[in-house]
Amino acid sequence: MSPSPPAGRPAVGARGLMIGAMAVVFGDIGTSPLYTIKEAFSPQYGLVANHDTVLGLLSLVFWSLMLVVTLKYVTVILRADNEGEGGIIALMTLTRRFVEKGSRKAYLIGVVGIFGAALFFGDGVITPAISVLAAVEGLEVVSPGLHFLVIPVTLAVLIALFAIQRFDTTRFARLLFGPIAAVWFFVLALMGVLNILHDPEVLKAVNPLWAARFFADHAFGGIFILGAVILAVSGGEALYTDLGRFGARPIRRAWYFFVLPSLMLNYLGQGALVLESPEAARNPFYMGVPDWGLVPLIVLSTAATVMASQAVIAGSFSVAQQAVQMGYIPRMTVRYISSSNISQIYIPAINWWMMVIVVGLVIGFGSSSALASAYGVSMSMTMLIDTVLLAVVARALWPRWRVWVVPLCIVLLLVDLAFIVANFVKIPLGGWFPVALGIALFTMLRTWRRGRKLLRAEIQKEGIDLKTFLPGLMLAPPVRVPGTAVFLTADKNVVPHAFLHNLKHNKVLHEQNVFLTVATLNVPHAHKRMLVEQMSDGFYKVVLRFGFMETPDVPQALMQTCDVCDLVLDPMDTTYFLSRENVVACARREGMPLWRDKLFAAMHRNAAPVAGYFHIPGNRLVELGAQVEI
């Protein structure tokens, strides 16, 4: 069942959601015909464009789409939603519900899930570069003399795309992306049908025996062609990540009735073209088009790849926001750029870092074929992690279905392992880059998570138990002043440093004193926002709970009426106090190695201010510093 849109998101009809899914969810996989067959016939694979090879290759593409995308992601994994949300982080948090909290299994699931998210980003940055570059390379088919324009035009398109991210493009995207997606998939299907008419023999490729014959003819070396075939399923993870935006039913309908038929017709048409004219293998997507249609197709292809790249960038913002909420990366500045759609966010740090990496990839690799050699290693490993987590969820959550889902996961695991083996040979050719980027991101994510735990432990060492401190304080209370003081603390049972500093320096107590802890739950949306415990006269312990897909707006949440106590907050008479720790790395046997301590300290210094992240007004904030060694 498709989840209802969260508050702040516009309600869209089923047809609109399906068209939106075609534009956003399938943008990446929808542009893969630009380079998949072309890459399969590149010199590194040594394939000869004869009858059996072409049909075997097409059969591999068809059954990869059926097994990996149709069966695994569209049919099965879309059911593993975390209260309507999808993606590897949502799947990881869903999986951890079924294991004992704090156990070794929970720890391993967390590590594997975050490693998968880091790898997903490592391959994700290649998508804008390879797709736009492949589209613009059509200029070389128009005229080889236009080769010098490919890199400049690609860079201009990509830089412009990243530059407009800070603006509200909701209406622009709604007006253009849907029609572009509809025209794109129609053109893919039409091109395929026209080319198939030249050699209908390629329709036999739907028989899996042709795939088996391909492996028999090429012996063990035939498995390495999966390094090119994986390009056809690139974007499978994206349709699960966008589950919360569109719902399972529109995604499934768009795939079954439009995207899958269009893709397969186009792939079969490219195969027919190669059978008819083997020299077309150097760019079968463009070479099957009449001369008069080349320039319009290049324009349409570029628009479609921009659409796919926009979806990747927006998805990166969403995943980064989830990771921040769950405490895996430092706080970042998040800007809400649409007044009508709360999911339309912009994270400057992610945007500009992605632009630098993507531009570097285009300049460094120089062609879509070279980038294809770097693509797939991280994605195949992410697919494997998805399968493992799916098996855990199926065993715990679907008792009636696990009889067939768990064995299916074993089959899918073997398919994923085959893709991993095939793609590992790409590591010397450039595949090292997304893996290295993924490992670097994983190291930062785990360092931040571990560092926050050590920081909290150090604060707790010097902490004073709140329940024993307050009775002693009230034996000789300081002067009470009007208003409310809110003291933010990570540990609700320890006296906040800011509270102690306020007593020491200002020597006053407010009429109302709130010890506030903000908690992020392992669900997309918290069902009960505020928990309040009245401790003594004028003292309250408050926990605000947010889901990992929600915006932690503390002042707005505190305005809720408490029906179990007399706590009432006037926004104009409330002051927020928080301590800002200055983290100092020191050599010691416990905790992390010194280099990780220094990395955490640097990340902590560059994190976005707590006040901005929690939407606390600057004119109602008092920050007090404290130095902590880890």
Secondary structure as UniProt FT lines:
FT   TURN            7..8
FT   HELIX           14..24
FT   TURN            25..26
FT   HELIX           27..30
FT   HELIX           32..34
FT   HELIX           36..40
FT   TURN            43..45
FT   HELIX           51..64
FT   HELIX           65..76
FT   HELIX           77..79
FT   TURN            83..84
FT   HELIX           88..96
FT   TURN            97..98
FT   TURN            101..102
FT   HELIX           104..124
FT   HELIX           126..136
FT   HELIX           138..142
FT   HELIX           144..146
FT   HELIX           147..163
FT   HELIX           164..166
FT   HELIX           170..196
FT   TURN            197..198
FT   HELIX           200..206
FT   HELIX           208..218
FT   HELIX           219..225
FT   HELIX           226..229
FT   HELIX           230..233
FT   TURN            234..235
FT   HELIX           236..241
FT   HELIX           243..246
FT   HELIX           248..254
FT   HELIX           255..259
FT   HELIX           260..276
FT   HELIX           278..282
FT   HELIX           284..287
FT   HELIX           291..325
FT   TURN            326..327
FT   STRAND          335..336
FT   TURN            342..343
FT   STRAND          345..346
FT   HELIX           348..365
FT   HELIX           368..372
FT   TURN            373..374
FT   HELIX           377..397
FT   TURN            399..401
FT   HELIX           402..424
FT   TURN            425..426
FT   HELIX           427..429
FT   TURN            430..431
FT   HELIX           432..461
FT   HELIX           466..475
FT   STRAND          479..488
FT   TURN            492..493
FT   HELIX           497..506
FT   STRAND          508..520
FT   STRAND          530..536
FT   TURN            537..538
FT   STRAND          539..546
FT   TURN            548..549
FT   HELIX           554..558
FT   HELIX           571..573
FT   STRAND          574..584
FT   HELIX           594..606
FT   HELIX           610..613
FT   TURN            614..615
FT   HELIX           618..620
FT   STRAND          621..629
//
